[in-house]
Amino acid sequence: MTEQPYTGPDDPRVAALRPAEFAFPGPLRDKLVAAVLGGAKTTTTDLLTDYEHEGDPLPQVGARTAVIDSDGRPVAVIETTDVRVVPLAEVDLRHALDEGEGYATVAAWRSAHERFWHGPEMRAALGDPGFTVDDTTPVVLERFRLLADLR
């Protein structure tokens, strides 16, 4: 039996999915969501401590999530195809390139991510105003594929 395509953001199957929120609402989220919708972004990185702080389970291969835009609307459905937890120092170039943000090196990718993780919004979300990362910080590397553009 063939699965029916999603009919849009109001499809009850979309409403039942966990949300996938890239960054915080605003310009960065808008850029990341556009990269997902355009097919350039097929990986993402989060801090293991963020999952632990929020009490959220790690992504699971085969799980589907609804990508949420800055206005809180579901705009896409993605499916997780791989999950790895590694120390920050072990993030590889393929993962960095597949984030779809234009990084040419792991160093450039890491610099941008450190700015985000050390920023006031992330530190507030973690409840730690002095939060910092180093080479040993565990990060969650998720690979996914775009299943549906709901716009």
Buried (B, 14 or more C-beta within 10 A) or exposed (E): EEEEEBEEBEBEBBEEBEEBBBBBBEEBBBBBBBBBBEEBBBBBBBBBBBBEBEEEEBBEEEBBBBBBBBEEEBBBBBBBBEBEEBEBEBBEEEBBBBBBBEBEEBEEBBEBBBEEBEBEBBBEBBEEEEBEBEEEBBBBBBBBEBBBBBE
